[in-house]
Each structure stands twice: as structure tokens, then as C-alpha cells.
Amino acid sequence: MLIEEHIVIDGRELLKHYSDSNKYIIQIDTGIKYADAIDILNTTHTYRESEESIPIIDKNEREG
């Protein structure tokens, strides 16, 4: 499911979009996929959850 969460970074209110199912999200207007997206409040960007899972990287593989 696509989640929208209000967050504050450096005193600025923002809107974070992400999937609670470890899926990429796709910006509807551009078709670009993201693991998560952070926008200013009142943005016109809209997203949908994709069918594609975000790969899980094993910490040991990353450090090797």
C-alpha cells in the first residue's frame, strides 16, 4: 500500500511517499520509479505503487 507521511526536516514540513510492501513507487506524470519520494507540502505530484520489489542488499555483500 502507498503510504503518505508528513515529516519535518530542518524545520520544513514535507510529504514522504513510500510503499509499506517494499515496492517501488512510480510518479504518475513521469513514470519514474523511486524507492521513496519526498516533496514539499501541497505538491501536485502523485504516485502509485508498482509491482516491482526493491532489492534487499545484504550488509556483508555491500562491505565486501
Residue pairs with C-beta under 8 A, 6 or more apart in sequence:
1 19
1 20
1 21
1 49
2 17
2 18
2 19
2 25
2 47
2 48
2 49
3 16
3 17
3 18
3 19
3 20
4 15
4 16
4 17
5 15
5 16
5 17
5 18
6 13
6 14
6 15
6 16
6 41
7 13
7 14
7 15
7 16
7 38
8 14
9 38
12 40
13 41
14 38
14 39
14 40
14 41
15 38
15 39
15 40
15 41
15 43
16 36
16 37
16 38
17 25
17 34
17 36
17 37
17 38
17 39
17 47
18 25
18 35
18 36
18 37
19 25
19 49
19 50
19 54
21 49
22 53
22 54
22 56
23 49
23 50
23 51
23 52
23 53
23 54
24 33
24 34
24 35
24 49
24 50
24 52
24 53
24 54
25 33
25 34
25 35
25 36
25 37
25 47
25 48
25 49
25 50
26 32
26 33
26 34
26 47
26 48
26 49
26 50
27 33
27 34
27 37
27 45
27 46
27 47
28 46
28 47
28 48
29 45
29 46
33 50
33 52
34 47
35 54
37 45
37 47
39 45
